[in-house]
Amino acid sequence: MLYSMDTREKGIYRITLIGSLANLLLTLLKFIAGWLGHSSAMIADAIHSLSDLITDIVVIAFVKISSRPADKSFTYGYGKYETLGTCVIALVLIGVGVNVMVQGSLDTVAHFRGEELPEPSMLALWAALISIAVKELVYQYTVRAGRNLNSPAMVANAWHHRSDALSSVGTFIGIAGAIFLGKEWRVLDPIAAIIVSLFIMRVGWRLLRTSLNELLEKALPAEDEQRILDIVASLPDVCQPHHLRTRHIGNRVAIDMHIRIDGNATLNHAHALATELEHRLKDAFGDNALVSIHTEPIKPTK
């Protein structure tokens, strides 16, 4: 489904603000529950929720910039600012994952050295359950909207919501183990945190790789380029497509290519063919696709 830039921007703001409100409330809940419930894991989870709130701000800021129309300074538009925002979110995710892993490792080592880890309370356990439910709902809501609005930054932010839910799952397991299995099982908390950190860093790496590929102007997937060639082949008076170059510019697709037509065709006919091809490509890749077509005469066969 295609949206106008104004509708798309408003949709991104609305969804992100809802997520921000959830993050703010959960951050406060977790800090209070961690402090009153004597749970260092819950305090760490609160920090994770705080990082979600920060990334919400990043999404709003970068989407605002990326929605600007093209000008003399940015003739292809500002779409890559949204990709840059995705990159920032990915780096935050990786940083949070590393932090959770380091803290979990230190607590695990401390346990096996004979140190007694603190016992959390039921308040912390209930806070973890609430966090899991709320963050999974916010993830589902955000990722669906991000895909409909074709916003990679929103999809990235949705995964940050889910990483917080996964972090809370680990926190819940650790707290439950510490409460119901005794102090010798309190080590489940940091071990679960280490496992969750691997998932968080994996998601962060995937998002970082995708955003870097766009920033470095990697071509569209092979199936998309074949789709372009198939569209060219659907026009009977156009042949021999070559010099095909593709890339993403934020949520837009850019296509540059050369085609060949009858050398005796009039300029009007050549222009009409190129325009028809451009329309078909935009029907396939979105009205905001940037399409540049260079026409050449058919080379005689030897």
Buried (B, 14 or more C-beta within 10 A) or exposed (E): EEBEBEEBBBBBBEBBEBBBEBBBEBBEBBBBBBBEBBBBBBBBBBBBBBBBBBBBEBBBEBBBBBBEEEEEEBEEBBBBBBBBBBBBBBBBBBBBBBBBBEBBBEBBEBBEEEEEBBBBBEBBBBBBBBBBEBBBEBBEBBBBBBBBBBBBBBBBBBBBBBBBBBBBBBBBBBBBBBBEEEEEBBBBBBBBBBBBBEBBBBBBBBBBEBBBBBBEEBEBEEEBBEBBEEBBEEBEEBEEBEEBBBBBBBBBBBBBBBBBBBEEBEEEEBEEBBEBBBEBBBEBBBEBBBBEBEBBEBEEEE
